[in-house]
Amino acid sequence: MIPTAYRQNEVRLYKAVNFPFEWRFEKVLINVNNMDASIVNYAGKWWIFAETNPAGHDQLSIFWAEDLLGPWLPHAGNPIKANDAHYSRPCGRIKSMDGQLFRFAQDDSPEYGLKVFCFRIDELTPQNYFEALVNTVPILQGSGNIVDWNGKGMHHIDIHEAHDGVSKYIAAVDGWTSSDGVE
């Protein structure tokens, strides 16, 4: 597990001792000011995608390592996105579906966590990164009704394969309704 530790300027790894109730701190993977780090193993490497300007929520950076415990290196193209509060902040894990990687981003402009967009990752190497917006229509957004649990916005998604014989996938999502951004 990698919970947000932006106040410590670290990406921290925790290991389950008694899942899901007890966790043990393992190691600081990266010393960087960040939010919402997402980790994925792809093409024989570990990758961390993180928002690295928590004041503006507008900068995406990638880090990579041969081994989960490091050493971790910055991507040659960092920051991958800059001055873009619509598409920089991760909002769930990178997902592999049908052999393709997808990255989810929360729209933080003009305010926190309004919508969720999906990007297809077309190339991911230590030197190159290319992604394409899957659709200009968000895959999640708030209801617009302030009394609903997601009235103001939606800002997280985690997709899992369904094993119910009916659906191909099921998703866990998170929304917010208060005017101060507190969930």
Secondary structure as GFF3:
##gff-version 3
##sequence-region A 1 183
A	DSSP	beta_strand	4	5	.	.	.	ID=ss1
A	DSSP	three_ten_helix	6	8	.	.	.	ID=ss2
A	DSSP	beta_strand	10	18	.	.	.	ID=ss3
A	DSSP	beta_strand	22	31	.	.	.	ID=ss4
A	DSSP	beta_strand	35	42	.	.	.	ID=ss5
A	DSSP	beta_strand	45	51	.	.	.	ID=ss6
A	DSSP	beta_strand	60	65	.	.	.	ID=ss7
A	DSSP	beta_strand	73	74	.	.	.	ID=ss8
A	DSSP	beta_strand	89	90	.	.	.	ID=ss9
A	DSSP	beta_strand	95	97	.	.	.	ID=ss10
A	DSSP	beta_strand	100	107	.	.	.	ID=ss11
A	DSSP	beta_strand	115	124	.	.	.	ID=ss12
A	DSSP	beta_strand	129	133	.	.	.	ID=ss13
A	DSSP	beta_strand	140	141	.	.	.	ID=ss14
A	DSSP	beta_strand	153	161	.	.	.	ID=ss15
A	DSSP	beta_strand	169	176	.	.	.	ID=ss16
###
